């Protein structure tokens, strides 16, 4: 018996001794009742020892609650998918790992999610690396125009490609998985059939990579998180934004922007990351549960409900009175592809400057996307 269990056992024995030696008022008239109570106390001694043995056993798993942060509103479909991830973790861990989701920037702003996990303000969070331009140059390759065509197989491809690089680029956290939403498009106050139509526009970009595209085409970037975008447009700070379809409705931006380009153009790479100290504090069995939920399969499972939501948004917007959903001709689409082609060279220069083999990384990305049949 270790010191802790011995101390408690002594305390219980002392309590029993006091009960035997010092009966309370009136107990001399009830010796049978007093003997019964003492017997009950004595019967608890082995149970206390057993409980302490379980509690102090080196292999015993502690109960852990994860604070999960999401910056989108509670009704966003990604929150339900992240909760489903947490529920499966709880089941697989025998209830020893639970989680509480904090949506709507309750724990901090969208731009701060990565640092919130690094600093332990949140244990797990959904991160948009593009909110911090230049900090994560390699993952930005996934956000280049016309790389991905869908979110489901695309998320599996995204995770498979980025995982070997994450330990270096996101070294402050444990990268659980990387994923993407459905491709985003231009939503604006007028049609933009040619890339030259972006010149002079004030655009809220979805990421720093899309921001580079806007600059390349002669537009001006206006930075704002997704929850802030509608207000910014209504105040005239921006004329257009890049966003997937369903989220336009979710954030009420359909009230401010009525013209929508029907050309899947880009995706925004995301990561679901875990605080390193929190992960290190888990038992070996608990770590295995987390590891089993941090892979390409879970990247696709978490992305799929959101993908369905965004895809359905196109038909809903097209049915709204006053909205204009326009397709591009083959020549117009080709003009857009040609106009944004120089972005890959700029990305390669940034990645090379950061110490990566940009050519090998891009070849790996395109090969992985093709393997998963996720190209546009």
C-alpha angles and dihedrals in degrees: 000000000000124000096266095052091042091053093051092046090053090049092052091047090050090052090052091049092052090049090053097044100038114041114187128245112307095006092114085070091053107047093153092054091048093049089050092053092049090049090053091052091050091051090058095059096081090043091054090051092049092049091050091047090057094042094050098038109125091231097049114120118228120220111253130191117203120212104218119196127206125172098204126086119281093253094057110119093231090065091059090050092050090049089051088053090052092047091054090049089052092050094047092048094052090247095304094114115054130165142207119206119216109195131179096047091294092149096036148318123303092248091055100052096105094050091044089061093042090053096041098247086123126022095209130013145172108243131198103200090194091070087075106051115214096008096096105029099163100054087051088079089076090058095057113118119271098010100111129037103186141016102229107059085019091065092051089050092046093053094044092051099043100040096084090051098043096078088065104033095041097031094144092068142030107259106220098183141328123226144163137222125229113295115281129225140194117281113187149148093260138020119283104193094157130041089238088067089072091067110114095010123130105226133187102216123209093226143356089267092056087045089059088053091052091050092047090054094049100260130127122242121228113193121219137136119250094260090053097047102089094053091048092053094045090053090053095246090125134029099196144005140198114238141138117262107255095046090060087067096039093056094040093243090135085078091061105033120046104170121078131185111222097214121108100228114163145350130221114233115225136184133207104213136185132211109256096220092050091051091047090053093061124099119253091258092049092049089054090053091053092045090051088056095048107077145091092277092059091043089061094041092054094044097047102075090047090048091054090049094051094044091052090052093073094064091044093053092045089056094052116106113253096016122126117207107182132186125214125236117243090257092051092048090049090051090055092050092049093047095054097041093097089065091079091059090050091049090049091052091051093047092047091050088054090054102260129130094243097184093053092045093051093046089050091049095051093044091051093048090051092048091055092042090237101132120119 
